[in-house]
Amino acid sequence: MESRRQALRDDPVTAEISAVRNDRIYPQGARYQGPILHLFQLEMTAKQLYPDVFGEWPTYSEGPYPEIPPEEQLFDRQRVADVINGAI
């Protein structure tokens, strides 16, 4: 994500966008987003836009999704896994 942000800052056209100037660029969505991915996207958005309520979105440089402390998770990952696996 950081390389994408930097590319936007370095481009003379996109550098003029207020979101780029004010460092308000957030990763969102996926091309083939379904209900499970949507849960993670909602959590990401809540943390990025309202960190005082939902906790800070962590800065990370590797992997598809950072580790979120259990007390800051917006949904129960185990319960979702149980639903997917037919345990509920």
PDB file with one MODEL, atoms N, CA, C and O in Angstrom:
MODEL        1
ATOM      1  N   MET A   1       0.824  -1.199   0.000  1.00  0.00           N
ATOM      2  CA  MET A   1       0.000   0.000   0.000  1.00  0.00           C
ATOM      3  C   MET A   1       0.863   1.256   0.000  1.00  0.00           C
ATOM      4  O   MET A   1       0.529   2.243  -0.656  1.00  0.00           O
ATOM      5  N   GLU A   2       1.966   1.220   0.731  1.00  0.00           N
ATOM      6  CA  GLU A   2       2.798   2.418   0.798  1.00  0.00           C
ATOM      7  C   GLU A   2       3.359   2.793  -0.571  1.00  0.00           C
ATOM      8  O   GLU A   2       3.468   3.976  -0.892  1.00  0.00           O
ATOM      9  N   SER A   3       3.712   1.806  -1.368  1.00  0.00           N
ATOM     10  CA  SER A   3       4.230   2.122  -2.711  1.00  0.00           C
ATOM     11  C   SER A   3       3.144   2.758  -3.581  1.00  0.00           C
ATOM     12  O   SER A   3       3.437   3.618  -4.411  1.00  0.00           O
ATOM     13  N   ARG A   4       1.908   2.341  -3.393  1.00  0.00           N
ATOM     14  CA  ARG A   4       0.798   2.960  -4.144  1.00  0.00           C
ATOM     15  C   ARG A   4       0.573   4.401  -3.686  1.00  0.00           C
ATOM     16  O   ARG A   4       0.333   5.294  -4.499  1.00  0.00           O
ATOM     17  N   ARG A   5       0.653   4.609  -2.376  1.00  0.00           N
ATOM     18  CA  ARG A   5       0.505   5.981  -1.865  1.00  0.00           C
ATOM     19  C   ARG A   5       1.606   6.881  -2.429  1.00  0.00           C
ATOM     20  O   ARG A   5       1.351   8.008  -2.853  1.00  0.00           O
ATOM     21  N   GLN A   6       2.834   6.361  -2.424  1.00  0.00           N
ATOM     22  CA  GLN A   6       3.956   7.148  -2.925  1.00  0.00           C
ATOM     23  C   GLN A   6       3.799   7.439  -4.408  1.00  0.00           C
ATOM     24  O   GLN A   6       4.109   8.542  -4.856  1.00  0.00           O
ATOM     25  N   ALA A   7       3.327   6.476  -5.168  1.00  0.00           N
ATOM     26  CA  ALA A   7       3.108   6.695  -6.605  1.00  0.00           C
ATOM     27  C   ALA A   7       2.084   7.808  -6.821  1.00  0.00           C
ATOM     28  O   ALA A   7       2.239   8.618  -7.735  1.00  0.00           O
ATOM     29  N   LEU A   8       1.059   7.856  -6.006  1.00  0.00           N
ATOM     30  CA  LEU A   8       0.062   8.921  -6.116  1.00  0.00           C
ATOM     31  C   LEU A   8       0.671  10.269  -5.749  1.00  0.00           C
ATOM     32  O   LEU A   8       0.376  11.277  -6.391  1.00  0.00           O
ATOM     33  N   ARG A   9       1.517  10.294  -4.725  1.00  0.00           N
ATOM     34  CA  ARG A   9       2.179  11.544  -4.328  1.00  0.00           C
ATOM     35  C   ARG A   9       3.138  12.036  -5.404  1.00  0.00           C
ATOM     36  O   ARG A   9       3.278  13.241  -5.613  1.00  0.00           O
ATOM     37  N   ASP A  10       3.799  11.106  -6.086  1.00  0.00           N
ATOM     38  CA  ASP A  10       4.806  11.456  -7.096  1.00  0.00           C
ATOM     39  C   ASP A  10       4.206  11.872  -8.442  1.00  0.00           C
ATOM     40  O   ASP A  10       4.872  12.534  -9.237  1.00  0.00           O
ATOM     41  N   ASP A  11       2.981  11.497  -8.693  1.00  0.00           N
ATOM     42  CA  ASP A  11       2.349  11.839  -9.969  1.00  0.00           C
ATOM     43  C   ASP A  11       1.856  13.288  -9.914  1.00  0.00           C
ATOM     44  O   ASP A  11       1.160  13.654  -8.967  1.00  0.00           O
ATOM     45  N   PRO A  12       2.194  14.118 -10.899  1.00  0.00           N
ATOM     46  CA  PRO A  12       1.804  15.530 -10.844  1.00  0.00           C
ATOM     47  C   PRO A  12       0.296  15.753 -10.854  1.00  0.00           C
ATOM     48  O   PRO A  12      -0.183  16.758 -10.329  1.00  0.00           O
ATOM     49  N   VAL A  13      -0.449  14.836 -11.440  1.00  0.00           N
ATOM     50  CA  VAL A  13      -1.908  15.002 -11.478  1.00  0.00           C
ATOM     51  C   VAL A  13      -2.539  14.533 -10.170  1.00  0.00           C
ATOM     52  O   VAL A  13      -3.284  15.278  -9.533  1.00  0.00           O
ATOM     53  N   THR A  14      -2.239  13.297  -9.771  1.00  0.00           N
ATOM     54  CA  THR A  14      -2.871  12.780  -8.550  1.00  0.00           C
ATOM     55  C   THR A  14      -2.356  13.474  -7.290  1.00  0.00           C
ATOM     56  O   THR A  14      -3.034  13.469  -6.263  1.00  0.00           O
ATOM     57  N   ALA A  15      -1.181  14.062  -7.359  1.00  0.00           N
ATOM     58  CA  ALA A  15      -0.655  14.799  -6.199  1.00  0.00           C
ATOM     59  C   ALA A  15      -1.524  15.999  -5.847  1.00  0.00           C
ATOM     60  O   ALA A  15      -1.443  16.510  -4.730  1.00  0.00           O
ATOM     61  N   GLU A  16      -2.350  16.456  -6.776  1.00  0.00           N
ATOM     62  CA  GLU A  16      -3.234  17.598  -6.537  1.00  0.00           C
ATOM     63  C   GLU A  16      -4.541  17.216  -5.857  1.00  0.00           C
ATOM     64  O   GLU A  16      -5.292  18.095  -5.436  1.00  0.00           O
ATOM     65  N   ILE A  17      -4.825  15.933  -5.741  1.00  0.00           N
ATOM     66  CA  ILE A  17      -6.057  15.470  -5.093  1.00  0.00           C
ATOM     67  C   ILE A  17      -5.922  15.687  -3.588  1.00  0.00           C
ATOM     68  O   ILE A  17      -4.908  15.317  -2.995  1.00  0.00           O
ATOM     69  N   SER A  18      -6.934  16.281  -2.974  1.00  0.00           N
ATOM     70  CA  SER A  18      -6.831  16.617  -1.550  1.00  0.00           C
ATOM     71  C   SER A  18      -6.592  15.387  -0.675  1.00  0.00           C
ATOM     72  O   SER A  18      -5.864  15.479   0.313  1.00  0.00           O
ATOM     73  N   ALA A  19      -7.177  14.252  -1.006  1.00  0.00           N
ATOM     74  CA  ALA A  19      -6.943  13.039  -0.217  1.00  0.00           C
ATOM     75  C   ALA A  19      -5.472  12.631  -0.247  1.00  0.00           C
ATOM     76  O   ALA A  19      -4.940  12.141   0.749  1.00  0.00           O
ATOM     77  N   VAL A  20      -4.827  12.832  -1.375  1.00  0.00           N
ATOM     78  CA  VAL A  20      -3.403  12.513  -1.490  1.00  0.00           C
ATOM     79  C   VAL A  20      -2.596  13.531  -0.697  1.00  0.00           C
ATOM     80  O   VAL A  20      -1.706  13.159   0.068  1.00  0.00           O
ATOM     81  N   ARG A  21      -2.900  14.804  -0.873  1.00  0.00           N
ATOM     82  CA  ARG A  21      -2.170  15.860  -0.152  1.00  0.00           C
ATOM     83  C   ARG A  21      -2.303  15.713   1.356  1.00  0.00           C
ATOM     84  O   ARG A  21      -1.357  15.999   2.091  1.00  0.00           O
ATOM     85  N   ASN A  22      -3.467  15.270   1.828  1.00  0.00           N
ATOM     86  CA  ASN A  22      -3.742  15.175   3.262  1.00  0.00           C
ATOM     87  C   ASN A  22      -3.515  13.773   3.829  1.00  0.00           C
ATOM     88  O   ASN A  22      -3.906  13.486   4.961  1.00  0.00           O
ATOM     89  N   ASP A  23      -2.887  12.908   3.046  1.00  0.00           N
ATOM     90  CA  ASP A  23      -2.589  11.539   3.473  1.00  0.00           C
ATOM     91  C   ASP A  23      -3.841  10.814   3.957  1.00  0.00           C
ATOM     92  O   ASP A  23      -3.836  10.196   5.022  1.00  0.00           O
ATOM     93  N   ARG A  24      -4.900  10.891   3.179  1.00  0.00           N
ATOM     94  CA  ARG A  24      -6.169  10.237   3.502  1.00  0.00           C
ATOM     95  C   ARG A  24      -6.502   9.190   2.438  1.00  0.00           C
ATOM     96  O   ARG A  24      -7.617   9.144   1.919  1.00  0.00           O
ATOM     97  N   ILE A  25      -5.515   8.353   2.124  1.00  0.00           N
ATOM     98  CA  ILE A  25      -5.696   7.289   1.142  1.00  0.00           C
ATOM     99  C   ILE A  25      -5.808   5.981   1.918  1.00  0.00           C
ATOM    100  O   ILE A  25      -4.919   5.636   2.696  1.00  0.00           O
ATOM    101  N   TYR A  26      -6.904   5.259   1.705  1.00  0.00           N
ATOM    102  CA  TYR A  26      -7.147   4.027   2.444  1.00  0.00           C
ATOM    103  C   TYR A  26      -7.389   2.873   1.473  1.00  0.00           C
ATOM    104  O   TYR A  26      -8.110   3.032   0.488  1.00  0.00           O
ATOM    105  N   PRO A  27      -6.786   1.702   1.749  1.00  0.00           N
ATOM    106  CA  PRO A  27      -7.053   0.544   0.900  1.00  0.00           C
ATOM    107  C   PRO A  27      -8.477   0.061   1.145  1.00  0.00           C
ATOM    108  O   PRO A  27      -8.929   0.003   2.288  1.00  0.00           O
ATOM    109  N   GLN A  28      -9.157  -0.273   0.108  1.00  0.00           N
ATOM    110  CA  GLN A  28     -10.531  -0.739   0.239  1.00  0.00           C
ATOM    111  C   GLN A  28     -10.885  -1.715  -0.863  1.00  0.00           C
ATOM    112  O   GLN A  28     -10.316  -1.700  -1.955  1.00  0.00           O
ATOM    113  N   GLY A  29     -11.826  -2.544  -0.544  1.00  0.00           N
ATOM    114  CA  GLY A  29     -12.465  -3.398  -1.515  1.00  0.00           C
ATOM    115  C   GLY A  29     -11.558  -4.316  -2.302  1.00  0.00           C
ATOM    116  O   GLY A  29     -10.339  -4.146  -2.336  1.00  0.00           O
ATOM    117  N   ALA A  30     -12.158  -5.252  -2.907  1.00  0.00           N
ATOM    118  CA  ALA A  30     -11.488  -6.176  -3.797  1.00  0.00           C
ATOM    119  C   ALA A  30     -12.413  -6.411  -4.980  1.00  0.00           C
ATOM    120  O   ALA A  30     -13.626  -6.222  -4.885  1.00  0.00           O
ATOM    121  N   ARG A  31     -11.845  -6.810  -6.057  1.00  0.00           N
ATOM    122  CA  ARG A  31     -12.639  -6.990  -7.271  1.00  0.00           C
ATOM    123  C   ARG A  31     -13.772  -7.990  -7.070  1.00  0.00           C
ATOM    124  O   ARG A  31     -14.888  -7.774  -7.543  1.00  0.00           O
ATOM    125  N   TYR A  32     -13.486  -9.074  -6.377  1.00  0.00           N
ATOM    126  CA  TYR A  32     -14.479 -10.142  -6.204  1.00  0.00           C
ATOM    127  C   TYR A  32     -14.844 -10.288  -4.733  1.00  0.00           C
ATOM    128  O   TYR A  32     -14.734 -11.374  -4.164  1.00  0.00           O
ATOM    129  N   GLN A  33     -15.267  -9.216  -4.138  1.00  0.00           N
ATOM    130  CA  GLN A  33     -15.560  -9.192  -2.706  1.00  0.00           C
ATOM    131  C   GLN A  33     -16.869  -9.900  -2.411  1.00  0.00           C
ATOM    132  O   GLN A  33     -17.884  -9.655  -3.065  1.00  0.00           O
ATOM    133  N   GLY A  34     -16.835 -10.785  -1.415  1.00  0.00           N
ATOM    134  CA  GLY A  34     -18.026 -11.482  -0.953  1.00  0.00           C
ATOM    135  C   GLY A  34     -18.296 -11.141   0.498  1.00  0.00           C
ATOM    136  O   GLY A  34     -17.665 -10.234   1.041  1.00  0.00           O
ATOM    137  N   PRO A  35     -19.218 -11.846   1.139  1.00  0.00           N
ATOM    138  CA  PRO A  35     -19.625 -11.494   2.500  1.00  0.00           C
ATOM    139  C   PRO A  35     -18.516 -11.634   3.542  1.00  0.00           C
ATOM    140  O   PRO A  35     -18.477 -10.856   4.496  1.00  0.00           O
ATOM    141  N   ILE A  36     -17.627 -12.591   3.387  1.00  0.00           N
ATOM    142  CA  ILE A  36     -16.560 -12.760   4.378  1.00  0.00           C
ATOM    143  C   ILE A  36     -15.527 -11.660   4.226  1.00  0.00           C
ATOM    144  O   ILE A  36     -15.134 -11.035   5.210  1.00  0.00           O
ATOM    145  N   LEU A  37     -15.092 -11.424   3.020  1.00  0.00           N
ATOM    146  CA  LEU A  37     -14.142 -10.337   2.793  1.00  0.00           C
ATOM    147  C   LEU A  37     -14.754  -9.004   3.212  1.00  0.00           C
ATOM    148  O   LEU A  37     -14.053  -8.117   3.699  1.00  0.00           O
ATOM    149  N   HIS A  38     -16.049  -8.871   3.022  1.00  0.00           N
ATOM    150  CA  HIS A  38     -16.746  -7.640   3.409  1.00  0.00           C
ATOM    151  C   HIS A  38     -16.600  -7.379   4.913  1.00  0.00           C
ATOM    152  O   HIS A  38     -16.462  -6.227   5.323  1.00  0.00           O
ATOM    153  N   LEU A  39     -16.630  -8.423   5.733  1.00  0.00           N
ATOM    154  CA  LEU A  39     -16.432  -8.242   7.182  1.00  0.00           C
ATOM    155  C   LEU A  39     -15.085  -7.591   7.477  1.00  0.00           C
ATOM    156  O   LEU A  39     -14.995  -6.669   8.288  1.00  0.00           O
ATOM    157  N   PHE A  40     -14.041  -8.079   6.812  1.00  0.00           N
ATOM    158  CA  PHE A  40     -12.710  -7.520   7.022  1.00  0.00           C
ATOM    159  C   PHE A  40     -12.621  -6.089   6.498  1.00  0.00           C
ATOM    160  O   PHE A  40     -11.955  -5.248   7.101  1.00  0.00           O
ATOM    161  N   GLN A  41     -13.285  -5.812   5.383  1.00  0.00           N
ATOM    162  CA  GLN A  41     -13.264  -4.467   4.824  1.00  0.00           C
ATOM    163  C   GLN A  41     -13.995  -3.484   5.732  1.00  0.00           C
ATOM    164  O   GLN A  41     -13.560  -2.343   5.887  1.00  0.00           O
ATOM    165  N   LEU A  42     -15.100  -3.917   6.333  1.00  0.00           N
ATOM    166  CA  LEU A  42     -15.812  -3.060   7.287  1.00  0.00           C
ATOM    167  C   LEU A  42     -14.943  -2.747   8.502  1.00  0.00           C
ATOM    168  O   LEU A  42     -14.911  -1.614   8.984  1.00  0.00           O
ATOM    169  N   GLU A  43     -14.242  -3.765   8.986  1.00  0.00           N
ATOM    170  CA  GLU A  43     -13.351  -3.560  10.124  1.00  0.00           C
ATOM    171  C   GLU A  43     -12.239  -2.579   9.760  1.00  0.00           C
ATOM    172  O   GLU A  43     -11.922  -1.676  10.535  1.00  0.00           O
ATOM    173  N   MET A  44     -11.653  -2.757   8.586  1.00  0.00           N
ATOM    174  CA  MET A  44     -10.579  -1.882   8.128  1.00  0.00           C
ATOM    175  C   MET A  44     -11.079  -0.442   8.022  1.00  0.00           C
ATOM    176  O   MET A  44     -10.417   0.482   8.494  1.00  0.00           O
ATOM    177  N   THR A  45     -12.221  -0.255   7.415  1.00  0.00           N
ATOM    178  CA  THR A  45     -12.778   1.086   7.229  1.00  0.00           C
ATOM    179  C   THR A  45     -13.088   1.745   8.565  1.00  0.00           C
ATOM    180  O   THR A  45     -12.770   2.917   8.769  1.00  0.00           O
ATOM    181  N   ALA A  46     -13.704   1.004   9.471  1.00  0.00           N
ATOM    182  CA  ALA A  46     -14.040   1.558  10.787  1.00  0.00           C
ATOM    183  C   ALA A  46     -12.790   2.036  11.514  1.00  0.00           C
ATOM    184  O   ALA A  46     -12.790   3.112  12.112  1.00  0.00           O
ATOM    185  N   LYS A  47     -11.737   1.249  11.465  1.00  0.00           N
ATOM    186  CA  LYS A  47     -10.497   1.609  12.150  1.00  0.00           C
ATOM    187  C   LYS A  47      -9.789   2.788  11.492  1.00  0.00           C
ATOM    188  O   LYS A  47      -9.180   3.612  12.175  1.00  0.00           O
ATOM    189  N   GLN A  48      -9.869   2.867  10.167  1.00  0.00           N
ATOM    190  CA  GLN A  48      -9.209   3.965   9.478  1.00  0.00           C
ATOM    191  C   GLN A  48      -9.942   5.289   9.658  1.00  0.00           C
ATOM    192  O   GLN A  48      -9.313   6.335   9.823  1.00  0.00           O
ATOM    193  N   LEU A  49     -11.257   5.242   9.626  1.00  0.00           N
ATOM    194  CA  LEU A  49     -12.027   6.486   9.711  1.00  0.00           C
ATOM    195  C   LEU A  49     -12.345   6.910  11.142  1.00  0.00           C
ATOM    196  O   LEU A  49     -12.477   8.103  11.417  1.00  0.00           O
ATOM    197  N   TYR A  50     -12.466   5.953  12.050  1.00  0.00           N
ATOM    198  CA  TYR A  50     -12.836   6.263  13.432  1.00  0.00           C
ATOM    199  C   TYR A  50     -11.909   5.548  14.420  1.00  0.00           C
ATOM    200  O   TYR A  50     -12.372   4.731  15.216  1.00  0.00           O
ATOM    201  N   PRO A  51     -10.602   5.847  14.377  1.00  0.00           N
ATOM    202  CA  PRO A  51      -9.660   5.146  15.260  1.00  0.00           C
ATOM    203  C   PRO A  51      -9.927   5.383  16.745  1.00  0.00           C
ATOM    204  O   PRO A  51      -9.595   4.536  17.575  1.00  0.00           O
ATOM    205  N   ASP A  52     -10.514   6.507  17.079  1.00  0.00           N
ATOM    206  CA  ASP A  52     -10.812   6.787  18.481  1.00  0.00           C
ATOM    207  C   ASP A  52     -11.911   5.879  19.022  1.00  0.00           C
ATOM    208  O   ASP A  52     -12.001   5.677  20.233  1.00  0.00           O
ATOM    209  N   VAL A  53     -12.741   5.334  18.149  1.00  0.00           N
ATOM    210  CA  VAL A  53     -13.829   4.459  18.567  1.00  0.00           C
ATOM    211  C   VAL A  53     -13.436   2.984  18.425  1.00  0.00           C
ATOM    212  O   VAL A  53     -13.704   2.183  19.321  1.00  0.00           O
ATOM    213  N   PHE A  54     -12.796   2.621  17.295  1.00  0.00           N
ATOM    214  CA  PHE A  54     -12.539   1.226  16.966  1.00  0.00           C
ATOM    215  C   PHE A  54     -11.075   0.809  17.091  1.00  0.00           C
ATOM    216  O   PHE A  54     -10.751  -0.354  16.849  1.00  0.00           O
ATOM    217  N   GLY A  55     -10.189   1.724  17.461  1.00  0.00           N
ATOM    218  CA  GLY A  55      -8.769   1.417  17.548  1.00  0.00           C
ATOM    219  C   GLY A  55      -8.062   1.765  16.240  1.00  0.00           C
ATOM    220  O   GLY A  55      -8.676   1.790  15.174  1.00  0.00           O
ATOM    221  N   GLU A  56      -6.766   2.030  16.343  1.00  0.00           N
ATOM    222  CA  GLU A  56      -5.967   2.418  15.174  1.00  0.00           C
ATOM    223  C   GLU A  56      -5.832   1.271  14.191  1.00  0.00           C
ATOM    224  O   GLU A  56      -5.698   0.112  14.583  1.00  0.00           O
ATOM    225  N   TRP A  57      -5.869   1.607  12.911  1.00  0.00           N
ATOM    226  CA  TRP A  57      -5.537   0.632  11.881  1.00  0.00           C
ATOM    227  C   TRP A  57      -4.013   0.500  11.886  1.00  0.00           C
ATOM    228  O   TRP A  57      -3.310   1.498  11.730  1.00  0.00           O
ATOM    229  N   PRO A  58      -3.494  -0.722  12.065  1.00  0.00           N
ATOM    230  CA  PRO A  58      -2.043  -0.881  12.185  1.00  0.00           C
ATOM    231  C   PRO A  58      -1.316  -0.638  10.861  1.00  0.00           C
ATOM    232  O   PRO A  58      -1.837  -0.929   9.784  1.00  0.00           O
ATOM    233  N   THR A  59      -0.124  -0.108  10.967  1.00  0.00           N
ATOM    234  CA  THR A  59       0.736   0.038   9.805  1.00  0.00           C
ATOM    235  C   THR A  59       1.469  -1.280   9.617  1.00  0.00           C
ATOM    236  O   THR A  59       2.057  -1.807  10.561  1.00  0.00           O
ATOM    237  N   TYR A  60       1.438  -1.804   8.428  1.00  0.00           N
ATOM    238  CA  TYR A  60       2.147  -3.047   8.152  1.00  0.00           C
ATOM    239  C   TYR A  60       2.630  -3.010   6.714  1.00  0.00           C
ATOM    240  O   TYR A  60       2.108  -2.259   5.890  1.00  0.00           O
ATOM    241  N   SER A  61       3.638  -3.830   6.418  1.00  0.00           N
ATOM    242  CA  SER A  61       4.211  -3.796   5.082  1.00  0.00           C
ATOM    243  C   SER A  61       4.137  -5.134   4.361  1.00  0.00           C
ATOM    244  O   SER A  61       4.417  -5.193   3.164  1.00  0.00           O
ATOM    245  N   GLU A  62       3.775  -6.195   5.041  1.00  0.00           N
ATOM    246  CA  GLU A  62       3.736  -7.519   4.434  1.00  0.00           C
ATOM    247  C   GLU A  62       2.391  -8.184   4.708  1.00  0.00           C
ATOM    248  O   GLU A  62       1.753  -7.941   5.732  1.00  0.00           O
ATOM    249  N   GLY A  63       1.979  -9.024   3.771  1.00  0.00           N
ATOM    250  CA  GLY A  63       0.792  -9.841   3.982  1.00  0.00           C
ATOM    251  C   GLY A  63      -0.496  -9.153   3.574  1.00  0.00           C
ATOM    252  O   GLY A  63      -0.545  -7.943   3.354  1.00  0.00           O
ATOM    253  N   PRO A  64      -1.545  -9.974   3.479  1.00  0.00           N
ATOM    254  CA  PRO A  64      -2.834  -9.446   3.018  1.00  0.00           C
ATOM    255  C   PRO A  64      -3.636  -8.693   4.070  1.00  0.00           C
ATOM    256  O   PRO A  64      -4.467  -7.852   3.725  1.00  0.00           O
ATOM    257  N   TYR A  65      -3.401  -8.982   5.350  1.00  0.00           N
ATOM    258  CA  TYR A  65      -4.188  -8.346   6.406  1.00  0.00           C
ATOM    259  C   TYR A  65      -3.363  -8.388   7.686  1.00  0.00           C
ATOM    260  O   TYR A  65      -2.804  -9.434   8.016  1.00  0.00           O
ATOM    261  N   PRO A  66      -3.274  -7.289   8.409  1.00  0.00           N
ATOM    262  CA  PRO A  66      -2.451  -7.273   9.624  1.00  0.00           C
ATOM    263  C   PRO A  66      -3.127  -8.002  10.786  1.00  0.00           C
ATOM    264  O   PRO A  66      -4.334  -8.242  10.771  1.00  0.00           O
ATOM    265  N   GLU A  67      -2.338  -8.340  11.773  1.00  0.00           N
ATOM    266  CA  GLU A  67      -2.883  -8.912  12.998  1.00  0.00           C
ATOM    267  C   GLU A  67      -3.599  -7.808  13.777  1.00  0.00           C
ATOM    268  O   GLU A  67      -3.043  -6.732  14.000  1.00  0.00           O
ATOM    269  N   ILE A  68      -4.818  -8.082  14.179  1.00  0.00           N
ATOM    270  CA  ILE A  68      -5.605  -7.157  14.994  1.00  0.00           C
ATOM    271  C   ILE A  68      -5.723  -7.795  16.375  1.00  0.00           C
ATOM    272  O   ILE A  68      -6.125  -8.955  16.472  1.00  0.00           O
ATOM    273  N   PRO A  69      -5.387  -7.077  17.445  1.00  0.00           N
ATOM    274  CA  PRO A  69      -5.532  -7.656  18.788  1.00  0.00           C
ATOM    275  C   PRO A  69      -6.976  -8.115  19.014  1.00  0.00           C
ATOM    276  O   PRO A  69      -7.907  -7.417  18.612  1.00  0.00           O
ATOM    277  N   PRO A  70      -7.178  -9.258  19.641  1.00  0.00           N
ATOM    278  CA  PRO A  70      -8.536  -9.788  19.835  1.00  0.00           C
ATOM    279  C   PRO A  70      -9.509  -8.780  20.440  1.00  0.00           C
ATOM    280  O   PRO A  70     -10.680  -8.746  20.063  1.00  0.00           O
ATOM    281  N   GLU A  71      -9.032  -7.960  21.375  1.00  0.00           N
ATOM    282  CA  GLU A  71      -9.937  -7.002  22.020  1.00  0.00           C
ATOM    283  C   GLU A  71     -10.349  -5.859  21.091  1.00  0.00           C
ATOM    284  O   GLU A  71     -11.269  -5.107  21.412  1.00  0.00           O
ATOM    285  N   GLU A  72      -9.678  -5.720  19.943  1.00  0.00           N
ATOM    286  CA  GLU A  72     -10.018  -4.667  18.978  1.00  0.00           C
ATOM    287  C   GLU A  72     -10.703  -5.209  17.726  1.00  0.00           C
ATOM    288  O   GLU A  72     -11.037  -4.438  16.827  1.00  0.00           O
ATOM    289  N   GLN A  73     -10.917  -6.511  17.654  1.00  0.00           N
ATOM    290  CA  GLN A  73     -11.573  -7.092  16.482  1.00  0.00           C
ATOM    291  C   GLN A  73     -13.058  -6.763  16.505  1.00  0.00           C
ATOM    292  O   GLN A  73     -13.707  -6.828  17.550  1.00  0.00           O
ATOM    293  N   LEU A  74     -13.581  -6.413  15.352  1.00  0.00           N
ATOM    294  CA  LEU A  74     -14.987  -6.036  15.270  1.00  0.00           C
ATOM    295  C   LEU A  74     -15.915  -7.228  15.087  1.00  0.00           C
ATOM    296  O   LEU A  74     -17.133  -7.082  15.190  1.00  0.00           O
ATOM    297  N   PHE A  75     -15.364  -8.395  14.820  1.00  0.00           N
ATOM    298  CA  PHE A  75     -16.185  -9.604  14.713  1.00  0.00           C
ATOM    299  C   PHE A  75     -15.364 -10.797  15.192  1.00  0.00           C
ATOM    300  O   PHE A  75     -14.134 -10.753  15.212  1.00  0.00           O
ATOM    301  N   ASP A  76     -16.048 -11.842  15.569  1.00  0.00           N
ATOM    302  CA  ASP A  76     -15.428 -13.044  16.113  1.00  0.00           C
ATOM    303  C   ASP A  76     -14.972 -13.945  14.964  1.00  0.00           C
ATOM    304  O   ASP A  76     -15.794 -14.565  14.290  1.00  0.00           O
ATOM    305  N   ARG A  77     -13.663 -14.010  14.748  1.00  0.00           N
ATOM    306  CA  ARG A  77     -13.119 -14.807  13.645  1.00  0.00           C
ATOM    307  C   ARG A  77     -13.450 -16.286  13.789  1.00  0.00           C
ATOM    308  O   ARG A  77     -13.748 -16.955  12.799  1.00  0.00           O
ATOM    309  N   GLN A  78     -13.402 -16.798  15.011  1.00  0.00           N
ATOM    310  CA  GLN A  78     -13.687 -18.219  15.213  1.00  0.00           C
ATOM    311  C   GLN A  78     -15.134 -18.539  14.880  1.00  0.00           C
ATOM    312  O   GLN A  78     -15.428 -19.586  14.303  1.00  0.00           O
ATOM    313  N   ARG A  79     -16.035 -17.637  15.244  1.00  0.00           N
ATOM    314  CA  ARG A  79     -17.452 -17.885  14.939  1.00  0.00           C
ATOM    315  C   ARG A  79     -17.676 -17.898  13.424  1.00  0.00           C
ATOM    316  O   ARG A  79     -18.429 -18.726  12.910  1.00  0.00           O
ATOM    317  N   VAL A  80     -17.022 -16.983  12.718  1.00  0.00           N
ATOM    318  CA  VAL A  80     -17.137 -16.973  11.252  1.00  0.00           C
ATOM    319  C   VAL A  80     -16.574 -18.272  10.686  1.00  0.00           C
ATOM    320  O   VAL A  80     -17.179 -18.866   9.793  1.00  0.00           O
ATOM    321  N   ALA A  81     -15.424 -18.724  11.191  1.00  0.00           N
ATOM    322  CA  ALA A  81     -14.837 -19.976  10.726  1.00  0.00           C
ATOM    323  C   ALA A  81     -15.772 -21.149  11.008  1.00  0.00           C
ATOM    324  O   ALA A  81     -15.908 -22.049  10.179  1.00  0.00           O
ATOM    325  N   ASP A  82     -16.411 -21.142  12.169  1.00  0.00           N
ATOM    326  CA  ASP A  82     -17.354 -22.208  12.507  1.00  0.00           C
ATOM    327  C   ASP A  82     -18.546 -22.216  11.542  1.00  0.00           C
ATOM    328  O   ASP A  82     -19.004 -23.282  11.131  1.00  0.00           O
ATOM    329  N   VAL A  83     -19.038 -21.049  11.189  1.00  0.00           N
ATOM    330  CA  VAL A  83     -20.156 -20.974  10.226  1.00  0.00           C
ATOM    331  C   VAL A  83     -19.704 -21.531   8.884  1.00  0.00           C
ATOM    332  O   VAL A  83     -20.417 -22.327   8.272  1.00  0.00           O
ATOM    333  N   ILE A  84     -18.536 -21.124   8.422  1.00  0.00           N
ATOM    334  CA  ILE A  84     -18.021 -21.600   7.142  1.00  0.00           C
ATOM    335  C   ILE A  84     -17.862 -23.117   7.141  1.00  0.00           C
ATOM    336  O   ILE A  84     -18.168 -23.782   6.152  1.00  0.00           O
ATOM    337  N   ASN A  85     -17.383 -23.654   8.256  1.00  0.00           N
ATOM    338  CA  ASN A  85     -17.133 -25.100   8.354  1.00  0.00           C
ATOM    339  C   ASN A  85     -18.357 -25.904   8.735  1.00  0.00           C
ATOM    340  O   ASN A  85     -18.266 -27.120   8.903  1.00  0.00           O
ATOM    341  N   GLY A  86     -19.517 -25.245   8.877  1.00  0.00           N
ATOM    342  CA  GLY A  86     -20.754 -25.950   9.182  1.00  0.00           C
ATOM    343  C   GLY A  86     -20.915 -26.364  10.623  1.00  0.00           C
ATOM    344  O   GLY A  86     -21.759 -27.200  10.942  1.00  0.00           O
ATOM    345  N   ALA A  87     -20.111 -25.786  11.499  1.00  0.00           N
ATOM    346  CA  ALA A  87     -20.200 -26.135  12.921  1.00  0.00           C
ATOM    347  C   ALA A  87     -21.324 -25.393  13.630  1.00  0.00           C
ATOM    348  O   ALA A  87     -21.675 -25.728  14.761  1.00  0.00           O
ATOM    349  N   ILE A  88     -21.886 -24.396  12.973  1.00  0.00           N
ATOM    350  CA  ILE A  88     -22.994 -23.628  13.566  1.00  0.00           C
ATOM    351  C   ILE A  88     -24.166 -23.702  12.621  1.00  0.00           C
ATOM    352  O   ILE A  88     -25.220 -23.132  12.900  1.00  0.00           O
TER     353      ILE A  88
ENDMDL
END
